[in-house]
Amino acid sequence: MRNDTLTSEDETIRQVAPRPRNLAETGLAQDFLCDLLAKHCYWGGILNQQQLVERTALAWPVLEGLLNFMRTSGCIEVLSPHDSSTLLRYALTERGRNLALDAQLKSGYVGYAPVPLALYERVVQAQSIHKNVVTHQDMARIFADIVIRESVLNQLGPAMHSGRPIFVYGPPGTGKTYIGMHLLGLLADSILIPHALAVGDYIVQFFDPSIHHPLATANTSDRLMLDEGHDPRFIRCHRPAVITGGELTLDMLELAHDPTTKQYFAPLQLKANNGIYMVDDLGRQRVESTDLLNRWIVPLEQKLDYLTVGSGTRFPVSFDVVLIFSTNLDPLALADEAFLRRLGYKVRFDVLTKEEYEAIWKQVCRKHAIAFDATTFRSILDLYRREDRPLLPCQPRDLLGLIVDQCRYEGVANHITNERLTCAWNSYFVRPVTAQAAFPDPPAHCKPDSQFPPSNPLSMDKENRIC
């Protein structure tokens, strides 16, 4: 999807989630927001008008009505401005502190006002990744500096354009993860991410700084300006990309609840909405692959995911994700044909040809300011032939990285020699060790004197040391 001008994109975002100007437009109940305000005042102490706006991401006309209601109810008192400030200050009364403690027992969340689920659904659909347009020119631009086969490119392009799930497979080290995450470059536009969701009376913390990366131009101060920007309960971010590997469990795909803080946290696939979610190393998780794959059947077919909050309240939420599965195992050993049909695109990544490997080798050489030498490159190919090893895309980067480490250690400019190449090769690859060869007899000159064994081997002198 190509970016329009920033002004046009700003206006589109503003129309997707306009600022709420009154209580009704927030989509939240008065008592719900009064509980949130009470908790802010309980933990923040005496707060002025500006601090309350910044803490809740609600415009002052909305907060003013809530504070007046709390004042009438005897939960809050108004204090005069401090020093030269003209801003009124607000503090809890004894009744207000009791309200805050009761609210804390229901939910430990203290942050920006949450977005109601219905509004979030509208925003997700408005910025759906399935509206993304990917062309052959876009793929060529994104992968211009990457060595990738045209046949693979011609499969990935239509897959990304369609938004359908993608299954990539092939031997380890063939670039499946690298290429999969590089696809995010096709999604250059920005989206709105809520700080938190309101599901009934429950609050689910949504924004995750490890996944959601705000735009550098995002300005939090404009939430004070009622006529500018979008609903500040959302933050403008790049489209998210989530990747999980062998650590993935089924629990990570459900709402997480912390009984101590009484907070709910969104699962990974929900945080990945309007973006990409990649399940890497499929088949190596601590859960049966069939159970993991079955977890995705309903979301893939209905474009809805069903989550559970509270004591069993089940609710649907949009599933707007380009789902990518990656494995180096036999696909037919992980899933049956019925499930594989649902995935739509199956893309095989294979080992490299000599020409492809050379192209990557030259790219990495340029990155490290290493002069390409045909003689040493033939030497590396001889090592591959001698040990009958496949040519993999990850290996030029890794081997040359080890050579760069050697050069830095020696304090010399980056340069490949046969000695450094052999050292890098021996450090990188692991060879099987037989039981007999695992503990070879030490050379005769390294054996200690059997007549006078030392009490502490570490104290032996160099004529009588153990190898």
URVEN-V832917 format. One line per field, one symbol per residue. ss: DSSP state (H for helix, E for strand, L for the rest). A space follows every 50 residues. Layout:
BEGIN
ss: ???
END
This chain:
BEGIN
ss: LLLLLHHHHHHHHHHHLLLLLLHHHHLLLHHHHHHHHHHHHHHHLLEEHH HHHHHHLLLHHHHHHHHHHHHHLLLEEEELLLLLLLLLEEEELHHHHHHH HHHHHHLLLLLLLLEEHHHHHHHHHHLLHHHLLLLHHHHHHHLLLLLLLH HHHHHHHHHHHHLLLEEEEELLLLLHHHHHHHHHHHLLLEEEEELEEEEL LEEEELLLLLLLLELLLLLHHHHHLLLLLLLLLEEEEELLEEEELLLLLH HHHLLEEELLLLEEELLHHHHLLLEEEEELLLLLLLLLHHHHHHLLHHHH HHLEEEEEELLLEEEEEELLEEEEEEELLLHHHHLLHHHHHHHLEEEEEL LLLHHHHHHHHHHHHHHLLLLLLHHHHHHHHHHHHHHLLLLLHHHHHHHH HHHHHHHHHHLLLLLLLHHHHHHHHHHHLLLLLLHHHHLLLLLHHHLLLH HHLLLLHHHLLHHHLLL
END
